[in-house]
Amino acid sequence: MTRKGRVLLLKTVVWAVCLTPLAWVSYRFFLGDGLGVDPILEFEHWSGLTALTVLLGALAVTPLRRLTGYNDLQKVRRIVGLFAFFYVTVHFMAWLGLDQYFGWSYIGEDIAERPFITIGFTAFLLLVPLAVTSTKGWIRRLGKNWVRLHRLVYVSGTLGVVHYLWATKADDRWPFVAAAVLAGLFGVRVWWSARANATRRVPSAGRAGSPDGPRASTPAARGET
């Protein structure tokens, strides 16, 4: 199989995996138990957990690529990131419409007075510019600033974990699992950054000997954050 064919197959698999939660909740609603005795609360929990899971999946793409050496994984990072934004939007709209019935005064009070709502809303807002600027055109226009902007995904992910932890009252196991995964993803990035900084301090024979030595592609050119 050609590389183009492998990438197409990988993207197809990623699309199928990312759509599976939506297919499952649709099956439950139309053909299953109807989402239980409190379908609105169940839908909110499902959409929030799915959003956080897919967001962590998007953050895991680059570490997995570097650890496995399978560079084609970077081709699906944008897909996973946009699916994360999609599920975050579904979660937000479920709260906005099904829970609050678009009662704007109550919505404003909730955002201002309930800390876990404030944090969740902030996490959503931080993802909006990232979704808008996820195209190749915006990557070219923003250059290195694109990488700086998209580092907000780490802040959004952290706020998402805190929001999940505060919103979960009965079972707090999964929020701590999400926090552990996020900490691990932060940890490998910090380690790689420290190694890269240490390498820069050591003179490179290739760069010192010739202006035509090897050049590393920038994170923005690879679509990394």
C-alpha positions, 0 to 999 in steps of 0.5 A, a space after each residue: 500500500 502506498 503512503 497516500 493509501 495508508 494515510 487515507 486508511 488511518 484517517 478513515 479509522 480515526 473518523 470511525 473511532 471519533 464518531 463511535 461515541 455519537 453512534 452509541 448515544 444515538 443507539 441508546 436514545 432511539 433503540 436502547 434504554 432512552 438514556 435512563 431516568 434522567 436523560 438530560 443529565 445523562 446526556 450532559 455527562 456523556 458529552 462532557 466525558 467524551 469531549 474530555 477524552 477526545 481532547 486528551 486524545 488530540 494532545 496524545 497524538 504528537 507524543 505517540 508519533 514521537 515515541 513510535 516514529 510513526 510520523 503519519 499520526 500527525 496527519 490526523 491530529 487536526 481531525 481529532 482536535 476538531 472532533 474534540 471541539 465538536 463534542 465540547 460544543 455538543 456538551 455546551 449546547 446541551 447545558 445551554 438548551 436542555 438544562 437552561 432552556 436558553 434562559 440567558 439571565 440564569 445562564 449568566 448567573 450560573 457562569 458568574 456564581 458557580 466556579 465549575 461552570 465558569 471554568 468549563 465555559 472558559 475552557 470552551 472559549 479558549 478552544 474557539 480560536 484554536 478551531 477557527 485557526 486550524 486550517 493550513 491557511 491560518 498556519 501560514 498566516 500566523 507562522 510561529 504565533 500559531 504554535 504560541 496560540 495553540 498552546 492554549 489547548 493545554 490550558 483548556 485541557 487543564 480547565 476541562 479536567 478541573 471542571 470534570 472533577 468539580 462537576 462529578 459528585 458520586 464517582 471521582 475516579 475518572 476525573 483523576 484518571 483524566 488528570 493523570 493522563 494529562 499530567 503524563 502528556 505534560 511530563 513528556 513534553 517538558 522532558 523533550 523541551 529540556 532535552 532540546 534546550 540542552 542539545 542547543 547548548 552543545 555546538 553542532 558540528 554540522 551547523 558550525 561547519 557549514 551554513 548548509 547543514 541540516 535544518 529542522 522543520 518548525 513545529 508550525 510547519 508540522 502543525 504541532 503544538 
